[in-house]
Amino acid sequence: MAKANIQDLINEAKNKVGEQKPNKVDVGKHSILINDKVYTIKPLAWEDGMDLWESMMKTVLPSVGTGVDGIFGSNEFADKSTFAEMMIHFSHNLSGSTMRIYSAELLKDAQVDGKPLVPNEEFSANYGAWLQLFVFAVKENFQSFFTGGWSQGIGTLMEMLQSLQPQDSDEQPSE
């Protein structure tokens, strides 16, 4: 009799384990799970996206150029001064409210756990969650620039820049 009770308990436990829902949350399209909360963004309308992309490129591209210049000057991207120069240049391109403006545009109409996102409440002393959501929103809105057409253009540009880099060679250029 005791064996049957133990076996019944084992079977009951197995059934309960089988009924448990997995821990992974299905967050859906344009959503990300951060710190056990589901954040959902609304992709930008075309005009808003193009305006923001242009502004972001005006801020970021000069810094990338500084980095490329540093690479060609030092022949190493790992050169610490190249990265430092790039970050200094980038920081000089930021006004006091650049990231707040970008965030407001990217996260307008966003939700957290199905409720409207209120950044001052949600991200106070929680900048790590803000950064993850910001990066996610940039990716969701602009990844097609890199996966659909622009990637070829950027690849071609990088090949062109690489061909301009001085080659280590004993040969003297012909005149």
N, C-alpha and C positions, 0 to 999 in steps of 0.2 A: 504494500500500500504506500509506503514511504517513497519507493522508487517511482511510482506513477505520479505522485505529487511533485517530486523533483523534476521529472521529465515534463510535466505540465508547466511548471514554472519556467523551465528553460525554453520551451516552445513559446510561451506567452512573451517572454523577454525578447526572443528572436522576432516575433511579430511586431512588437513595439519598436524595435530598432528599425525594422523594415518600413514602418510607417513614418518615421521621423523625416522631416524635410531637410534637404541639404542646407548647409550654412551659406552657400553662395546665393546671392540675391540677383535676380534677373533685373538689371537696371534699365533695359530698353534703349532705344535709339536716342542719340544725343544726350546720354546720361552716363554718370560715373559714380562709383561708390567710393566715398572718402570718409574715413573714420565712422563707419557704420551708418552713414547718411547717404541718401541718393540725391545727387545734384543733377538737374536737368536744365540744359540751356536751349534757347531757341536760336537757330542759325540766323545770322544777319541777312537782311534784305540786300539785294545786289548793290544798290547805291551806297548804303551804309557800309557794306563790306569793302567796296572799292575805296571809299574815302578813308576808312580805317587802315586798309592795306597801304595806301599811299603814305599816310602819316607814319605808319610803322617803318616803312622802308626808308623814309627820310631820316628817321632816327637811327635805324640799325645799319643800313648799308655803308655809311661813311666809316663806321667802326669796323665792318668787315674789310673795307678797303685798307684801313690801317693795319689790320691783321695780315692781309695779303702782302702789303708792302713790307711788313716785318718778316714774313716768311722769305720773301725774295732777298731781303737784305741779310738775313742770318742763315738762310738755307735750312732752317729748322722751325717747325711749328711749335715744338716743345720748348723753344727758347722762352724762358719766363718773362723776359722784357717784352716780347711780342704780345703775349696774352695781357700783360699789365697795360701796355700802351692801348690795346684794343678796348679794354674795360674803362680806362681813363677817358678815351675818346667817346665811348658810348655814354658814360655818365655825364659828360659835358653836353651831350645832345638831349638830355632829359631836363625838362623844366620841373618845377616842384610838384606838378600835378599830372605829369604824363601818364604814369601807371594807373592813377585813379581814373583818368579820362578813358584810357583804353579799357580798363576793367568795367567801368560803367557802361560802355558801349557793348562790349562782349557779353556782359552778364545781365543786360536789361531783359526783363521778362523771364529770368531764370527762376527755378524753383528748387527748394530743398525739402525732401520728403513730401512733395505734393503741395507745398505752401510757397507763397512768394518769398524769394530770397531778399533779406534785409541785410546788406553787407555790414553795416555798422554793428549789428547784433551778432551776426553769424561769424564774422572774422575778427572781432575784437580779441586780441591776444591769441589768435588762431591763424597766423599768417601762412603757416605751412599748408593748411587746407585751401586758403585763398590761392596760393601759388599753384597747387595741383589743379584747381579748377580753372585758373587763368590759362595755364599751359594747355589743358584739355580744350578750352573754348577756342584758343588760337588754332589748335590742330583741327578741330571739327569744322571751323570756318574756312581755313586756308590751306589744308593739306592738298587740295586738288591743284594748287599752283605748282606743287612739287611732283605730283603723281600724274598729272595730265597735261603734258605739253611743256610746261616751264622746266621740268626736270631735264628735258633734252636741251633746252636753251641754256640752262645753268651748266650742264655738262659740257656743252660746246664752249661756253665762256671760260670755264675752268681749263679746258684743253688749250684754248688760245692763250690764256695767262701762263700756263705751264710752258708753252712753247717760247714765251718771251723771257723766261727765266734763264739767266746765264748758265751755260753748261760748263761743268768742270772738265776741262780738256787742255791738253798741251798744245793743241793747234791754235795758230794765230788766225784771226779773222782775215779774210781776203778783202782787199779794197778795190 
